[in-house]
Amino acid sequence: MSDVSDWWHTSIIDMAPGQIRMRGRPIEELIGTISLPQMIWLMTRGDLPNDAQAKLLECALVAAVDHGPQAPSIAAARMAVTCGLGLNGALASAVNMLDDVHGGAGEQAVELYHQIDGIMAEGSSLPDAAASAVRQWQSEKSKYAPGFGHRFHKPRDPRAPRLLALVEDAAQTGTISGRFGTIAQAVQDFLEQKAGKPVPMNIDGATAVIFAELGFAAPLARGLFCLSRSIGIVAHAWEQMEQGGRNKGPTPPGYRWTYEGKNPIE
């Protein structure tokens, strides 16, 4: 039967009748003794964080739960509900929109921070490493530096300074090294010098600092953001269910789109 039992193989969970072990730990010992952030860490990393690490992770998750109905993923969830979908369908519709442009900046920022860290390991100064990595990113991937600037929050994203203050506190207590916070600040300094105006860090850049400091791989940063934003998605979908409405599109019916094609000849 090994060809069947080995079809899937995992170190995450072991089950038998009357027994469930997560990463080797009986589920009944985890229930009531660890928090959800600790459980997320255990499931994705294989071990348990200390209380300070779990608290910092929790702060990042709390900060990113929602950004209003104008966010495409939230709007999609609310529209899905008015089309008859349940909470699970609305959640799936919304999370599937959290890709590179809307939802991927945190993962990309972790990648950028690690790239800068790697350049510094080869002997470059922090300012030079930040400038080199950002220039390469903007040349090869996108003119937008992930995690910096915001189309709505001017002059700054209110979530980022609070998260960065918590990062600084955690670095002072030895919970984290603080080096990725320093790297992110160097990116901001370079962007502002280049643009000649403020280009403040946003929520994605700040949570990316925390995820990188805590040792999460870049792809997991997007997964963690999806977990966080799912809370807001469920809240909006449920609210829309309570409000009612049928077949609501992205704009009220009285508003028309811009038609740019040819009109039929009369």
MOVEN-V334335 format. One record per backbone hydrogen bond with DSSP energy under -0.5 kcal/mol. CO is the residue of the C=O (numbers start at 1). NH is the residue of the N-H. Records with the same first field share a line. If there is no record, write none. Layout:
CO=NH ; NH
//
This chain:
1=4 ; 5
2=6
4=7
12=23
14=21
16=19
19=16
20=27
21=14 ; 23
22=25
24=26
25=22
26=29 ; 30
27=30 ; 31
30=33 ; 34
35=39
36=40
37=41
38=42
39=43
40=44
41=45 ; 46
42=46
50=54
51=55
52=56
53=57
54=58
55=59
56=60
57=61
58=62
59=63
60=64
62=65
65=232
68=71
71=75
72=76
73=77
74=78
75=79
76=80
77=81
78=82
79=83
80=83 ; 85
81=84
82=247
86=90
87=91
88=92
89=93
90=94
91=95
92=96
94=97
95=98
97=99
99=104
101=103
102=99
104=108
105=109
106=110
107=111
108=112
109=113
110=114
111=115
112=116
113=117
114=118
115=119
116=120
117=121
118=122
119=122 ; 124
120=123
125=129
126=130
127=131
128=132
129=133
130=134
131=135
132=136
133=137
134=138
135=139
136=140
137=141 ; 142
143=145
144=146
145=148
147=202
152=154
156=158
157=160 ; 161
158=162
159=163
160=164
161=165
162=166
163=167
164=168
165=169
166=170
167=171
168=172
169=173
170=175 ; 176
171=174
178=182
179=183
180=184
181=185
182=186
183=187
184=188
185=189
186=190
187=191
188=192
189=193
190=194
191=195
192=196 ; 197
200=149
201=157
202=206
203=207
204=208
205=209
206=210
207=211
208=212
209=213
210=214
211=216
212=215
217=220 ; 221
218=221 ; 222
219=223
220=224
221=225
222=226
223=227
224=228
225=229
226=230
227=231
228=231 ; 232
229=233
230=234
231=235
232=236
233=237
234=238
235=239
236=240
237=241
238=242
239=243
240=244
252=255
257=259
258=260
//
